[in-house]
Amino acid sequence: MYYKIENKKSEVYKKLHKMRTRELKIQKDNRKAIEDKTGLEFEQFLGCAGQQNYSRVTIFNGFVFTSPDKVDLKVWKRDKDHKNVFVPNRKTKVGREMAKFLENGLKKGNFMDPFDILKLEHPRKFTFPFVEITDNEIIVLFLDEKMEPTDKNVIEITKREFDELLKK
């Protein structure tokens, strides 16, 4: 189901705005941390982009580095399926350390945060909640159809309106 929150003074708006702003900062910080750790810049990555996962931030598994000739093959190896992508070389100690850094050394969010903020029961089966702040500062949400927020500031909308708000 699709929702929007326009009332910037409401608690639910403030908490979701703070959560999503923090997640966006984490994304930026994680990218910088990877470039600092690797000493390389990347243009593309292999992983899970966005907030549709348990950590609500992008998960990085491999990279298309802008300077592949500078890649240390003790740390990295070419991916079997994507020849221009480098993944940690788990056969070496430094490669395992890099893999550990990518798995546990980066900041993360928590997929349960939107449920907690919206005071929704923690479901056994669910669709990952989607929360975004539009350019005109409206919060849009996508929740599993079994989820029904009770806060009066969370207004159900159509998919068309949701898409239009995200485009703005």
N, C-alpha and C positions, 0 to 999 in steps of 0.2 A: 504494500500500500504506500502511497505517496503523500507526503505531508510538507507543510511549510510552517515556519514560525517567524512572524514579523514584529511582534512586541519585544523590542530591545530591552525593556525594563523588567521583563519577566525572568524569574529564576532559571527556568528551563532554557531560555535563550542564552542567558549569561553563561551558564555551565557548559552548554553545547558549543558555544562560540569559543570559550576558553579551551575546551578539549580539542576542538578542530584546529585552532590556532597553534596549540602546543604540538599537535601531530605534524602540521606543516613545517614548523621549526625543526622538529626531529628529522624530517625528510631532508631538509637543507643541511643540518648538522651531520647527518649520516653520510651524505654525499661528500662533504668536506673531509670527514674523518677517513673515508675510504681513500680519497685522493692523497691525504697526508700520509696514511699508512703505506700505501703502495708507491707513492712518489710518481704516480701516473694519472693522467686525466683520461676519462672515458666518455664516449659519445653515446653508447648504447649499453644495455646490460641484459643479462639472462636472469630471470627471477619472476617474482610476483609483484606487479606494479599496483600501487594504490592501497586502498583501505579494505579491500575485500579478502582479508585474511585475519588470523588470530592476533597479530601484532598491530593491525590497522595502519601500518606504514609499509613502504616498499621493502621487499625482501630481495637481497642481492645474492646471486649464486655465481655469476661470471660476468665478464666485461669485454667490450670491444674497445680496447685502448687506442687513443689517438696516435701513440707512438709504439706500435707493436715491436719494433726493432729494439726497444729498451726494456722489454719484458724479461725478467729473470726466470729462466726455465726451471730453477730449483723451487721457486715459489709457485709458478703457474705452469699449466699445460693447456694445449688446445683441446677444446671440447670435441668429443667424438662426432656429434651430430651437427655442430655449428662451428665450422673451421676457423672463422674469424673471432670466435669467442674464447677467452682464456678463463679457466676455472682453476681453483687451488689444486696444486699437485700433492695429493694426499700420501704419496709415496715418500715424501721428504718431510723432515721435521718442520722446516720453515713453511712448507705448503700446508701441513696440518695446523700450524699456528694461524695461518691466514684463514683457513676454513673456520677455525674456532672463532676468530675475530669476526668474520662475517655472520656466523650463527649467533654468537653471544656477546660480542663486543660493541654492537651498535645499540642505540636507544630504541625503545619500542613503546607502543601504546598497548591498550588492552581492549579486546573486542567486547568485553562486558560493560565498558564504561557507558556507552549510549543506553544500554538497558537500565543500568543503575540510575543515570540522570533522569531518564523518563519514568523511573519507578515501575519498570516492567519485570515480570517474573523471569528468572533465568530459564530459558527453554532447553530441552534436551536436543531437539532438532530445530534448526533455524537457518535462515538466510542471513549472511553477514549484514549488519546494519550499515547503511551508507549515509554519511552526514557531510554536507558541503555548505560553505558560506558563499553566496553569490556576490557578484560585483556590487550589487546594490544592498548588500548586508542583510539579505534574507537568508535564513537557514532552511535548507531543503533536506528532507529525510526520505529514505526508502527503507521500509521495515517489512519483515515477513508478514504475510497476510493474517497470521495468527496473533500478531501483536496489535494491540489497540491502546494507544496512549490515552490517558484520561485527562491530562492537563488541558484546560480550555484554550491555551495559547498554541497548542499543536493542532493545526487545521488540516483536515484531509483535503487533498487536491487531486486532479486528474493527472494522468501520465503526460498529457500534452502540456498542461501548465507547468509541471515539474521540468520537462525538457526545455520549455521556453525560459523559465527562470534560470536554468543552468547556462543557457546560451548567453544571457545578458551579462 
